[in-house]
């Protein structure tokens, strides 16, 4: 399937020349689903701005369905969106942290894109001057007293945007006092916080992702995840939800990259995977499979300064294993290289326009 998708994308990009849907009714009567899909995607790639892409997709699908009379609009629309945004990442490098350093890197990671890297554990915050370096700043037990008095005892995957660190905070395993915390990246001290609706974060706050350009924060519940919760970056108040086209299990981390939300969670059959979510439509696709040695996946980060491994994912590895019982665990960073660029990103390169960011759910 991966080779077939890559070939189709290559054909589409090599033939794009501001084309329209075929008007010949004979084409639609005899076209295979793949022929029809190619025609629809070719039409959507004729747009002159990314903002016009989604309307063009809907128009093309409706026209194709009307002329063929057999294709189901929702199914075709999903296939078109999936092909436009499909990409693949593969592990290029790894780094194993000693047990002592693993203790402080067990939940999540992010970067300020200026050479500083931040890690969270259940009980600490850490700043390093390179992605695998020792700590240059460290804060043990960074949660304020009013949170710990409520039972908050866990930090999830964190993120950085607009000069601030954003932390996901919960009271596992009661999950009655979810919080977002804003921290100073220099001092690692809290400067702002807000409680979150328990009805939205029903089993805690496993992660928070920040989109500095859209001025939005994103999070979700941990199990049976069908919606992404939107929060305002300034006052941390709820700003709606995005419906996911599918369900994710055990979502551990999230980051916004090129206008899409990337998530770490359970793979469909076994193991763990990285997913890409379209914040406009809720379309969800898998873009990477984690190595089988993991016993748990954690947070992820994108680093525009490290072209050889732009995507990094933290995973838990056992030193020893006795059947289903695994013990003496340590953290391992997996650096991914993008092996297939999406058709949408190739379109962006052709248009040479900024990424469009206006999430649904307002």
C-alpha positions, 0 to 999 in steps of 0.5 A: 500500500505504501509503494502504491500510494507513493507511486500515485502521489508521484504521478499526480505531482508530475502531471499537475498543470492547473487541470480540471475534472474530465468532462467526458461522461464516458470517463466516469462510466468506465473509470476504476476507483483509482482512475476516479481518485486520480482525477479528483486529486488532480483537480484539487491540486489545480488550486492557486492557494492552500486556503482554496484546497478544501473547497476544491476537494468538496467540489471535485468529489461532488462533481465526480459522484454526480457524473459517475452515479456510483461512488459514495461521497463520504468514502471518496472524500476520505480517500482523497484527504488521506492521499493528500496528507499521507506521509511516512517516517522511519527511525534514523537514529536512537539515543538511550538514556542511563537509568538515572537520566531516564527518571527525569525524561519519562513523560515528554519532550519539547524544544524552543527551536533555539537549541534548548530542550525540555523534558518532563517526568512525573515529578520534575522539569528539566532543560538541556542545551542539546537534545541528548545532553545533561541538564542545564536547569532542573526543578524537582517537584515543580507543581505548586502547593494548591495543586498538590493539595488537590492530589495533582501528582503527574505531569504529562507531555509538555510543549513550548510556544511564544516564550512559554512552557505549557504543562499537562497536569493531572491527579492520577488516578482520581482524575478530578483536578485536571490543570494546564500550567504555564511555566517560565522556560528560564526559571522553570517556575509556574507563572499561570494555571487554570483548571480544565473541565473534567467532562472533557478531560475525563481521565486526566491530561496526558499531554498538551500541544501548543500552536503559537501561530493559531494561539491555541492549545490542544489536549484530549482524554487518554482512552477512547479518544474521539475528540481533541479539546481546544484551549485558548493560549492566553487565558487557558479557557475552553474554545471548542472541540475537533471531532476525530474521524476514528478512535485512538487508544492511550494517547501519550503525546502531541505536537503541532507541526505544519498546521497538523497535530501529531500524536503518539498512541497505540497502533491499530493491531499491536505496538505503538504508532505516530498519527497525523490529524488534520485540524480542519477536517478531523482526518486521521492517518498513521505516519510511523510505526514505533519499533517493537522493543518499546513497552510504552510510548511517551511524548514527541517533538519536532526540531527544525534545527535538526534536519537529519532527525526532525521528529523525535519520540520518547519510548520506554525500554526494559533492561530485562524481561521475564515473560509479560513482566518487564523491569528496570526500564530506561528511556530511549529517544527515537529520531525519525527521518521523513521518507515520503512527503505528503502531496499537500506539502509538495503543493505548499512548496509549489505555491510557496505560501505560509501554512494555513491555520484556522482550527475547527471547533470554534 
